[in-house]
Amino acid sequence: MLLQPPDPEGLRAWMRDHKDMTLTRKVMSESEAVRRFVREGDYVGFELYGTVRCPLSVVREIVRQGPRRLRLLGQGLMDVDFLVAAGLVEAMDITYVGYEAYGLSSVLRRAAEKDGLRLIEWSNAALAWRMKAAAMGLPFLPARSMLGTDTFKHSGARRMKDPYTGIELALLPALALDCGVIHVHRADVFGNCQLDGITGFALEMARASKRLIISAEQIIETEEILKRPEKTAIPFYLVDAVVHAPFGAHPGETCYLYRRDEGHISGYLAAARSAEGMKRYLDEWVYGVPDHAAYMRRVGESDLAKLAEEKGS
């Protein structure tokens, strides 16, 4: 039942043989990053939960380029919806795709009920810990997450008794991603990344991804990074691409920089209630703009400025 079976030695070998340990400039466009690092049939993941810091500028570019048969780490919202609606997703490890007060995703419901999208269920904690196991070079981590629930029955976890205490545990298989995509507050040209506020599972995903694309609100000098080394959550040698993407999480939010665009999201959800409406949305907001700069122009400078001004409200 595993979409991406544990391969701790394979991930260790990949990190050893493919990651560049030199200070190499990695800044590139969304287009180049996706072309180089997202491949047909890949297992791909995006960080964080909900609309917070979701790397949507990169997601939109993946939809434009259209690599198919993707397997997906389904912990997000619009990232999942866009890729599923575009017909690019073959199967998903899923926690939930819900828009808080707005309800569950109409896109995912259609795909699961009508199109036969394969779903394997996990708790939020279980998926994060699966990546942590991969990052630690382990085949699994023991936990109590999901025990006694139907989620456990529909997951790929196994049971065991702890040989020391006899306590029943869930074994969470390590999850290494072919490509991870993370949106951060700031990075330097080499890929040293800093986050403000909630870190989600960025640290685990960065260390469990064979290829890692970073989108950043700001590109800053390395000297500025070095002034606060404790804020550097992702070191340069894990990163393959750095994309400068101001408002890269729009219509979601990035903590302390801009709030989410409720008007855009409610309009999107209204459109997504039907397959035809979702197609119109993608035609206008994804296929209808060539890149992230054009997307921001379509949103409007004044509207983006207002979201930044109201970030604390």
N, C-alpha and C positions, 0 to 999 in steps of 0.2 A: 504493500500500500504506500510505499514511499516514492515520491516524484524525483527525489534527489538522494539516493542512498549515501550513507556515511562513507567517506574516503579520506580519513585523516592523513594517511601517508601521501596520497595524491595531492592534497592541498599543501602539505609541507614541501613537497618536491616542486610544486608550481611556484610557491613563494621564493624558494631558493633559486630556481632557474629562470624566472621571468620578471621578478621585481627588480627595478633599477635602484640601487642603493646610493647612487650619486645624485648630487644636486642638479637635476636637469629641469629646464623650463618645460612646463606641461600645459600652458595656457592654450586653449583652442576653442573653436565655436561648438555649439551643440551639434551642428551637422557633422563636423569632423569627429567629435567624440563618439557619437552614435555609430557612425560608419566604421570606425576602427574597433570599437569595443563591445558592441551589441550584435550578436549573431543569431541567425535562424536556429531555433531549437534550444536556445539558452534558457537556463534557470535564472530569472532576474528578480531583484528585490529593490524596493524603494523605502526610504525611511523619512517620515515618522508616522505617528498615528493621526487619523482624521485629516483636517486641513492644515495642521501645523507643520510648517517647514517642509511641505511636500515638493519634490523637485519637478514641478510641472513644466518648466521650460524644456527640460530634457525629455519628459514623457511625451510632450507634443511632437518633438522631433522624431522620437521613435515611431509614433503613429504615422508621421509623414513618410518615413523611410520604409516602414512596413515589414520588418523581419517577422516571419510567421512561426507558428508552432512553439511559441514561448510558453514556458512554465513559470508561474508567478508566485511570489511571496505576497499573499493578499492580506496586508494589514492596513492598507490605505483606503482612499475613497476615490477621488477623481482619477488617480493614476490607474486604478483597477478598471474603473468605468470606461475610460478612454480606450484602453488597450483591448478590453473585452468587446466593446462596441465596434471597434475597428476589425474584429475577427482575427486578432493576432495571438490569442491565448488558447492553449490546448488544455491546460489543467492548472489548478491552483491549490496551494496550501493556504487555508483561510482561517482567520479569526472571525471577523465580521466586516461588512461594508455598510455602515450606517451613518447617516448624516445628523446625528443627535436628534434635536427636536423635529427635524424634517422627515425622519423615518429612514427605512432601509432603501438600498439602491434598486431602482426599477430595472436598471441595466443588468445587474447581476441576476436578479430574479428571472428575467426573460431568458438569459443564457443558461441558467440552471434548469428551468422548468421546460423550456421549449427546444433549446439547442443542445442539451446534453453535456454542458460544460462539466468536466470532472472536478469535484471538490473534495479535499481532505481537510478535516477540521482539527483545529488546535486552539488552545488558549493563547492569549497574548504573551503570557509569561513563557509558555512552552516554546513558542517560536523564537523568542529572544534567547532562551537558554539553549536551544538547538544551535544557534549561531555561536553562542559562547563556547559550547563544546567543541565546535570546529575550530574556533580561535585558539582554544587550549590544546589542540592536537589530539583530542580524545574522540572515541567512536560514539560516546553518549554521555549524558549527565543524568544522575538519579534525582528525582524530585517527587513531590506529592501533588503537583498540578494535575488536574483533570480526573484524579481517582474518584470513583463513585459517580461519575457523570456520563451522560450519553456522548459528550464530546470525546471522551476517551475511546468509546466504542468505534467512533468514526475517524479516529486518528491512526497514525502508524506507530504509536507508542506501545511498549511492552511492559508487562508486570514482572517484578521479582521480589523476593524477600531478602531484606538486608541480613547478611550472614552474622552480623554482630548483635543485632537487637531483635531480629524477626519482624521488623516493621515492613509492611508492604509499600513498595515504591514503584513509581512509573519511570521507565527508562526512556529518555528523550534522545533520539538519534541525532548525531551531529549533522548540521546543515551548512554546506559550503555552496556559495552562490557562484555561478559563472560570471555574473556582472552585478554589482551593487551600485546604486545611485543615491547620493546623499546631498542635501542642500544645507549649507552652513552659512554662518554670519559673515565670516571673512577667511581668506586664505592668502598665502603668498604664491608666487609663480611656481614654486616647487611642489606645492601641495600640502604644506603645513596648515592645518585647519583649526579654527577656533569657533566655539559655540557659546551662546549666552542662553541662560535659562535651561529648560528641560533638554537633556541629552538623549532621551529616548533609548534606542538601541543602536545609536550611531557607532559607538566604540566596538560593539560586538560585530555589527555588519561589516565595518571597515576591515576588520581582521579576519573575517570569514569569506571575503570576496576575492576571487581570482583576479578579476579586473574591476577597478573602482573608478567611477566618474564622480567628480565633485562639482556641484554648481555653487557659486558663492555670491552673496550680495555685494561683497567688496573684495577687490584684490589689493592687498596692502604690502608694504615693504617688509622684508624678513626682519629688519631691525625692530619694527613695531611688534612682530610676533614674539621676538626674543625678550621684549620688555615684560611680557606676562606669560612665561612658559607654562605655568600651571593651567592656562586656558586652552592649551593645544591638545585637543581631544584625538586628532588623527594626524600622525606623523607623515612626512613627505613620501617615505619609501613604500607606503601602502597604496599610494594614489597613482593612477595612470593618466587622468585628464583633469584639468581645472578649467571650468567654464565660468566666465563672468556673467552673472545673471541677476541684475537688480530686479526686485519684484519677481524673482524666479518662482515663488510659491503661489503667485496670484492665480485664481481668486482666493486662495488660502492666505494664511498669515505667517509672518516671521516675527517671533517674540521680540518686543522692544523696538521694532522697526516700522511695522505697519499691521493694521488689523485686517481681518478677512473681509472680503467684499460680499456682504450679505445679499445685496441686490443682484449681483451677477450669479451667485450660487442659487438663489431661489428661482431665477429665470432659467438657469441650466436644469434644475431639477424638474421644473415644469415641462421643459422640452424633452427631458429624458424619459418621461412617462410612456412615450411611444417610440418604437424603432424609427419611425419617420422623423419625429422631432429630434431624436438623438443624431440622426444623419444630418439634419439641417444644422444642428449646433456644430458638429465636427467640420462640416463644409465651411461654416463662417469663421470659427475660432481656431481651427487647427489646419485643415488643408487650405483654407482661404488666406492664410498669412504665411509668408515664406520663412520667417524666423522669429525669434523672441523680440527683437527690436520692433518689428512690424506689429507683433501682437500688442506690445505696450502702446504703440501709437494708436491702435484701434481702441484699446481701453480708454485712452485719453490721459494726457499729462495732468490735467486738473483733478480728475478722479483719483489717480494714483497719489497725487500730493495730499488729497483729503484723507485717504486711508493712512498715510504716514502721519498726518497731523493728529488723527484720532486714535493712534496706536494704544494710548493708555486708557481709553474710554471703555 
